[in-house]
Amino acid sequence: MKKVFLIISLVTLSTAVFAQVKKTSSATISFDATTPKDALPKADNKTVVGEVNTKSGQVGFEAIVKNFAFSNAMIQDHFNGEKWLNSAKFPTFTFVGKITDLSKVKFDKAGTYSVTVAGELTVRDVTKPLTTTVTFEVKDGSLKATTSFSIKLADYGITGAPIEAGKIATEPAITVSAELK
């Protein structure tokens, strides 16, 4: 009995120690394009998949465009429409990057670590470099990651009358929050 317990303990411990990839399928991306003229263009997507490789520093996230939920159905239709995100033709946003200063994060030690992540964001099949500061919180075997940044809609081919009229921010704020295990 002691041997069985010892073997199970060693297997469990080695799995935890060697677990290099932390994953989630319920990260949240908040999109806020509000302006003084319109407070409604903001949405959340709570079904974002992501992963962080704690050994290599590779980071990746993917969001389904149609899963962004707006409080106003008309704005949601515009967001998914051909002139905006065209979710029928371009169904996902993706980010692929790497922690540039990986040695600053102790994934095996409880604490909060702020580091730079550099990579590429793809929206509507347009890929642009993106560098942002990410805060990692290591606690009780889980990893929480948060970041905020903005993008220029025009850089991704997103234009139109509501933007020109000041009803939609030209540089919406984007916040990502993920708990990875």
HUURTA-V425389 format. One record per helix or strand. SS is the DSSP state (h for helix, s for strand). FROM is the first residue (numbers start at 1). LEN is the number of residues. Records with the same first field share a line. If there is no record, write none. Layout:
SS=FROM-LEN + FROM-LEN
//
This chain:
h=2-17 + 65-3 + 73-8 + 102-3 + 153-4 + 161-4
s=21-12 + 35-1 + 38-1 + 42-12 + 58-7 + 69-2 + 92-8 + 111-13 + 126-14 + 142-9 + 173-8
//
